[in-house]
Amino acid sequence: MTDNPQRHQEEIAAALRASRELGPEYDEAVAASLVERVDDTIEERVKHHVARRTGADEPRVGVASNTVRMVLALVCLGISIPITAIVASLIGGAMSVFMVWAGLIGFYLIAVLGLRR
């Protein structure tokens, strides 16, 4: 935001000069124009102040949720193979392998749903 008091003073002086040159029949129009400029300046300052207080001026740095989902999927796939091999060799049986995969899929779904919040 450019807040230059000298610029504002020059604008007011220019409006007063224009009012003198145009005559009294244009006083209301010049005054309305000046009031509009003051209102715009106040509105700009309020917006800037609110944005600064809410942190909207700070650039948001983050990772796209698609990237996070892809990394999470690759990690789940990467750990699923060794876990499946360990469970199959130690416990054995199709039901234990099914439980491992159900747990991994459940973990992935919960993580993805958590990212949406």
Contacts in CASP RR format, 6 or more apart in sequence:
PFRMAT RR
TARGET T0000
AUTHOR 0000-0000-0000
METHOD contacts of the structure
MODEL  1
MTDNPQRHQEEIAAALRASRELGPEYDEAVAASLVERVDDTIEERVKHHV
ARRTGADEPRVGVASNTVRMVLALVCLGISIPITAIVASLIGGAMSVFMV
WAGLIGFYLIAVLGLRR
1 44 0 8 1.000
1 45 0 8 1.000
1 48 0 8 1.000
3 45 0 8 1.000
8 41 0 8 1.000
11 34 0 8 1.000
11 37 0 8 1.000
12 34 0 8 1.000
15 30 0 8 1.000
15 33 0 8 1.000
15 34 0 8 1.000
15 37 0 8 1.000
18 26 0 8 1.000
18 30 0 8 1.000
19 26 0 8 1.000
19 27 0 8 1.000
19 30 0 8 1.000
19 31 0 8 1.000
22 30 0 8 1.000
50 56 0 8 1.000
51 57 0 8 1.000
65 115 0 8 1.000
65 116 0 8 1.000
68 115 0 8 1.000
69 112 0 8 1.000
69 115 0 8 1.000
72 108 0 8 1.000
72 111 0 8 1.000
72 112 0 8 1.000
73 108 0 8 1.000
76 104 0 8 1.000
76 107 0 8 1.000
76 108 0 8 1.000
79 104 0 8 1.000
80 100 0 8 1.000
80 101 0 8 1.000
80 104 0 8 1.000
83 100 0 8 1.000
83 104 0 8 1.000
84 97 0 8 1.000
84 100 0 8 1.000
84 101 0 8 1.000
87 96 0 8 1.000
87 97 0 8 1.000
87 99 0 8 1.000
87 100 0 8 1.000
88 96 0 8 1.000
88 97 0 8 1.000
END
